[in-house]
Amino acid sequence: MRSRTAPPNRAYALLYPHARGWAQNQTAPALGSESLPSEGRKLGMEPVARKIFKGILLLEVAGIAGAYSLFYRMDTNEDFRHTMNRRFPSILEVYYKSNEWAGVYGKREEDQLKWLSSKN
């Protein structure tokens, strides 16, 4: 018969982390007893941390999707670019700079010519 102070094998100790003390030749907790309080707090905080991580990840994905949709709309619609020029000129400037950085030149000039001709 095996002793209760030693795990049956190393795999058991890996599968049951609450039995970690057994691998160090410590006495086993009584059957049905709770794990150590410090271990309980660690396990209790894990779901909270996981929810926070999921929330942050969701916000980042939503931000990326929103930025892409804004870029796509500005890229395909000259009237929307004109609206952006009136309301948020700094965002339109970022759009023009990103296009120039990517090697797409002339959108700024085309828009300015169209807007000047529409005023006259």
C-alpha positions in Angstrom: 0.0 0.0 0.0 1.3 3.5 -0.9 1.9 6.2 1.6 -0.4 9.2 1.6 2.4 11.6 1.9 3.9 10.8 -1.5 2.2 11.1 -4.9 1.6 7.9 -6.8 3.7 9.3 -9.7 5.0 12.5 -11.1 2.1 12.8 -13.6 -0.3 12.9 -10.7 1.5 15.9 -9.2 1.4 17.7 -12.6 -2.3 17.0 -13.2 -3.3 18.1 -9.7 -1.5 21.3 -8.9 -3.2 21.6 -5.5 -1.2 18.5 -4.5 2.0 20.4 -5.1 3.0 19.9 -1.5 3.1 16.2 -1.9 6.0 16.4 -4.4 8.1 18.1 -1.7 7.4 15.3 0.8 5.0 17.4 2.8 2.0 15.9 4.4 -1.1 15.6 2.2 -4.2 17.6 3.2 -7.0 15.7 4.7 -9.6 14.4 2.2 -12.3 17.0 1.6 -10.3 19.9 3.1 -10.0 23.1 1.2 -6.8 24.2 -0.5 -4.5 26.8 1.1 -6.0 30.3 1.3 -3.2 31.8 -0.8 -3.9 29.3 -3.6 -7.6 30.1 -3.4 -7.1 33.8 -3.9 -4.9 33.2 -6.9 -7.5 31.0 -8.5 -10.2 33.5 -7.6 -8.5 36.4 -9.3 -7.9 34.4 -12.5 -11.4 34.8 -13.9 -11.4 38.5 -13.1 -8.0 39.0 -14.9 -9.4 37.0 -17.9 -12.5 39.2 -18.1 -10.3 42.3 -18.0 -8.0 40.9 -20.7 -11.0 40.0 -22.9 -12.5 43.5 -22.4 -9.3 45.2 -23.4 -8.9 42.9 -26.4 -12.4 43.6 -27.5 -11.9 47.4 -27.2 -8.7 47.1 -29.3 -10.5 45.1 -32.0 -13.4 47.6 -32.0 -10.9 50.5 -32.3 -9.1 48.9 -35.2 -12.4 48.1 -37.0 -13.6 51.7 -36.5 -10.3 53.2 -37.8 -10.4 50.9 -40.8 -14.0 51.8 -41.6 -13.3 55.5 -41.2 -10.3 55.2 -43.5 -12.3 53.2 -46.1 -15.1 55.7 -46.1 -12.6 58.6 -46.6 -10.8 56.7 -49.3 -14.0 56.0 -51.3 -16.1 59.1 -50.8 -14.9 62.7 -51.7 -18.0 64.3 -50.1 -17.2 62.5 -46.8 -13.6 63.9 -47.0 -15.1 67.4 -47.5 -17.2 66.8 -44.4 -14.2 65.6 -42.5 -12.3 68.7 -43.7 -14.9 71.0 -42.2 -15.4 69.1 -38.9 -12.1 67.3 -38.1 -9.3 68.7 -40.3 -6.6 67.0 -38.2 -8.1 63.5 -39.0 -8.2 64.3 -42.7 -4.5 65.4 -42.4 -3.6 62.0 -41.0 -5.4 60.4 -43.8 -3.5 62.4 -46.4 -0.2 61.8 -44.6 -0.8 58.0 -44.5 -1.6 57.9 -48.2 1.5 59.9 -49.0 3.6 57.6 -46.8 2.1 54.6 -48.7 3.0 56.2 -52.0 -0.4 57.5 -53.0 0.1 61.1 -54.0 -2.4 63.7 -55.4 -5.6 63.1 -53.3 -5.1 66.3 -51.3 -4.6 68.4 -54.5 -7.6 66.8 -56.2 -9.8 67.4 -53.2 -8.7 71.1 -52.9 -9.3 71.7 -56.7 -12.8 70.2 -56.4 -13.7 72.1 -53.3 -12.4 75.4 -54.8 -14.3 74.8 -58.0 -17.5 74.0 -56.1 -17.3 77.3 -54.2 -17.2 79.4 -57.5 
